Amino acid sequence: MTKLFKRIFIFCASYGFAIVLLTFLLLLTLFGTLEQVDQGLYMVQKKYFESYFVVHDLFGVIPLPLPGVYLLLALLFINLVCGAIIRAPKNWRQPGMLIAHFGIIFLVLAGFVTYHFSSSGYMRLYEHQSANEYVSYYDWEIAITEYEGEKAARQFTIPNDVLADLAPTTVRTLYHAELPFELQISGFAPNAAPRLAPQDKGAVDGVIIERLKLDTNAEANIAGAYILVAPKSGETMKGILWGGAIAPWLVTVGGKDYALDLRHTRTEVPFTIRLDKFIRELHPRTGIASNFESEVTKTEGEISRQVDIKMNEPLRHRGYTFFQASWGPENAGPNDKLFSVFSVVRNPADQWPLYACLIISGGLLVHFLQKLFRYLRAENRRHA
């Protein structure tokens, strides 16, 4: 057992293993970049870079199974730890390469933390409008809002993870102890549109959800699904939820009103952002912006602070970063009301790549300076 473990360790720490991993990373980067033209950035990222295994259609006809980038980076992390840290000779007179390899390991670890623990979305505000949540670009959720009279009392959400893996023929039943009904979700489509089809057996009031081909721009996809509300007592109600609907589906169960809405996932932040003023400067005689920025007020509890958010000057607070992303509406006239769009990122490893690059640079600097001084001493001895 000890010999087997030793052989596995030597293999994981070898240069050959590292070369194989880097070669596969090169191939997947190439294939993903080429396929991005047809599938779009988001789908390629999911297929090639966030997977354990992927099947690439070589020349469009030959299925070629390959390890995914996620698996390759995990194996590269093991290779670096085994070969560059544990197995490498510990000569403290030459610490530069050891420091540099620690930096590379830290960089891979930053990618792992970002993938598993970060979230992102956008916040769109008109002047004098406030918000304390951001909206996902891609993920969907079903929000169930309970009303008492005209006031929203409670809200329950069905997260994206419950919806994303639904096959077209899958029916999923969900229930909550505080809701007087069960839900059955079926026919979920990540990109869909309602269509009149009175003769279709599955139609709801003569309307069906038509599955559409995924758009290469993933933000343009609009999800849809059939939903069945089954009260604990009473008749079931079947409806359609569509992400592009102008209003939620309203049902009454047990004398209470409930609104069911399929929408992009919303994430709350622990403070409020209010857009005080949006500034847009155009190139002369054009509608193209030369500069745009936002003056906002950040309020947390009783404390408020005014901040300017510009294209290269984001707002960072409590682990959240607000970037000035865009504005609208397009082709707005001089007197039109404008809105500002902030890209919001919550990433615990936000600054880790910077730290990793500093560690790598420091290690390489130490290494090459030692090489330079050693060379200069040898030259001095040779000429002495």
KAJO-V489810 format. One record per residue. PHI is phi in radians with two decimals (999 if undefined). OMEGA is omega in whole degrees, 0 to 359 (none if undefined). Layout:
((PHI:OMEGA) (PHI:OMEGA))
This chain:
((999:180) (-1.13:179) (-1.13:179) (-1.09:179) (-1.07:180) (-1.12:179) (-1.15:179) (-1.10:180) (-1.09:180) (-1.08:179) (-1.12:181) (-1.13:183) (-1.61:189) (-1.36:174) (-1.14:181) (-1.06:179) (-1.10:178) (-1.09:181) (-1.13:179) (-1.08:180) (-1.08:181) (-1.16:178) (-1.14:178) (-1.11:177) (-1.07:177) (-1.10:181) (-1.11:182) (-1.15:176) (-1.11:178) (-1.12:182) (-1.09:180) (-1.13:179) (-1.12:180) (-1.20:182) (-1.30:180) (-1.05:180) (-1.05:184) (-1.62:187) (-1.78:182) (1.57:186) (-1.11:186) (-1.12:182) (-1.17:178) (-1.15:178) (-1.06:179) (-1.16:186) (-1.28:188) (-1.71:193) (-1.80:181) (-2.04:185) (-2.16:174) (-1.44:179) (-2.42:180) (-2.53:175) (-1.93:180) (-1.71:178) (-1.47:181) (-1.20:184) (1.01:178) (1.42:185) (-2.33:185) (-1.76:178) (-1.23:183) (-2.13:179) (-1.26:182) (-2.44:172) (-1.23:178) (-1.37:183) (-1.11:179) (-1.01:179) (-1.12:181) (-1.09:180) (-1.20:175) (-1.11:178) (-1.20:178) (-1.14:176) (-1.05:178) (-1.10:180) (-1.06:180) (-1.18:180) (-1.13:183) (-1.24:187) (-1.54:187) (-1.54:181) (-1.99:186) (-1.30:187) (-1.43:184) (-1.11:178) (-1.09:182) (-1.64:178) (-1.77:186) (-1.27:172) (-1.38:179) (-2.33:185) (-1.45:190) (-1.01:183) (-1.20:177) (-1.11:178) (-1.12:180) (-1.09:180) (-1.21:173) (-1.03:178) (-1.11:179) (-1.16:177) (-1.07:179) (-1.11:179) (-1.15:177) (-1.12:178) (-1.10:177) (-1.08:178) (-1.12:178) (-1.10:181) (-1.12:179) (-1.07:182) (-1.12:188) (-1.56:190) (-2.17:179) (-1.74:173) (-2.52:182) (-2.60:179) (-3.14:181) (-2.44:175) (-2.26:181) (-1.96:184) (-2.32:165) (-1.53:179) (-1.01:180) (1.27:176) (-1.67:182) (-2.11:177) (-2.77:176) (-2.30:176) (-2.64:176) (-2.10:188) (-1.94:180) (-1.20:176) (-1.32:192) (-2.19:188) (-1.40:181) (-2.13:175) (-2.56:173) (-1.84:179) (-1.78:178) (-1.99:184) (-1.90:178) (-1.64:183) (-1.94:168) (-2.02:189) (1.25:178) (-1.75:184) (-1.83:177) (-1.24:183) (-1.67:182) (-2.45:177) (-2.41:176) (-2.08:181) (-2.23:172) (-1.83:189) (-1.28:182) (-1.04:182) (-1.04:180) (-1.32:184) (-1.65:192) (-1.08:184) (-1.65:179) (-1.29:174) (-1.36:183) (-0.98:183) (-1.76:183) (-1.38:174) (-2.01:182) (-2.04:181) (-1.79:182) (-2.26:176) (-2.59:177) (-2.37:185) (-1.06:183) (-1.70:177) (-1.89:183) (-1.50:181) (-2.71:172) (-1.81:177) (-2.06:172) (-2.09:181) (-1.86:180) (-2.57:175) (1.09:182) (-1.14:178) (-2.31:180) (-1.17:173) (-2.47:187) (-2.69:176) (-2.62:176) (-1.23:180) (-2.50:177) (-1.21:177) (-2.68:185) (-1.03:184) (-1.51:182) (-1.29:183) (-1.17:181) (-1.55:184) (-1.21:175) (-1.94:184) (0.95:177) (1.41:183) (-2.14:176) (-2.13:173) (-1.67:180) (-1.64:179) (-1.26:180) (-2.04:176) (-1.15:180) (-1.09:178) (-1.32:178) (-1.10:171) (-1.59:188) (-1.03:180) (-1.18:182) (-1.49:179) (-1.22:179) (-2.15:185) (-1.36:177) (-2.68:180) (-2.86:170) (-1.61:180) (-2.44:181) (-2.07:177) (-1.71:182) (-2.00:179) (-1.13:177) (-1.13:173) (-2.54:182) (2.07:183) (-1.41:176) (-1.34:179) (-2.24:181) (-1.94:180) (-2.54:178) (-2.12:172) (-1.93:180) (-2.39:184) (-1.11:181) (-1.69:181) (-1.17:181) (-1.46:180) (-2.66:178) (-1.28:176) (-1.51:183) (-1.80:175) (-2.33:177) (-2.09:180) (-2.34:178) (1.06:179) (1.42:179) (-2.03:179) (-1.65:178) (-2.29:177) (-1.92:180) (-1.96:188) (-2.41:172) (-1.63:187) (-2.53:174) (-1.13:182) (-1.00:180) (-1.99:181) (-2.16:182) (-1.45:174) (-1.94:186) (-1.43:176) (-2.72:184) (-2.01:176) (-1.97:175) (-2.07:177) (-1.46:179) (-1.47:183) (-2.72:175) (-1.89:183) (-1.97:179) (-2.26:177) (-2.03:183) (-1.80:170) (-1.13:183) (-0.94:175) (1.05:176) (-2.41:174) (-1.78:182) (-1.62:183) (-1.32:174) (-1.55:178) (-2.81:171) (-2.56:183) (-2.67:185) (-2.27:171) (-1.74:185) (-2.18:172) (-2.06:178) (-1.70:182) (-2.10:177) (-2.32:185) (1.18:179) (-1.69:185) (-1.81:178) (-2.14:179) (-2.52:178) (-1.55:184) (-2.40:172) (-1.75:177) (-1.91:180) (-2.07:187) (-1.04:181) (-1.98:180) (-2.34:182) (-1.33:172) (-1.68:177) (-2.05:180) (-2.80:175) (0.94:179) (1.49:179) (-1.83:177) (-2.18:179) (-1.91:178) (-1.80:172) (-1.34:188) (-1.71:183) (-2.84:180) (-2.70:180) (-2.98:358) (-1.31:179) (-1.14:179) (0.99:179) (-1.21:178) (-1.42:183) (-1.04:184) (-1.83:181) (-1.30:177) (-1.34:184) (-1.88:172) (-2.13:179) (-1.96:180) (-2.00:177) (-1.86:170) (-1.50:185) (-1.97:180) (-2.28:171) (-2.01:186) (-2.43:178) (-1.05:181) (-1.81:185) (-0.92:184) (-1.69:183) (-1.07:177) (-1.02:177) (-1.11:179) (-1.09:180) (-1.09:179) (-1.14:177) (-1.15:178) (-1.13:180) (-1.08:180) (-1.09:179) (-1.10:178) (-1.10:179) (-1.16:178) (-1.09:178) (-1.05:183) (-1.08:184) (-1.28:175) (-1.15:176) (-1.09:178) (-1.10:180) (-1.13:180) (-1.12:179) (-1.13:179) (-1.16:181) (-1.14:178) (-1.14:179) (-1.14:179) (-1.16:179) (-1.13:179) (-1.14:182) (-1.17:181) (-1.56:181) (-1.29:none))
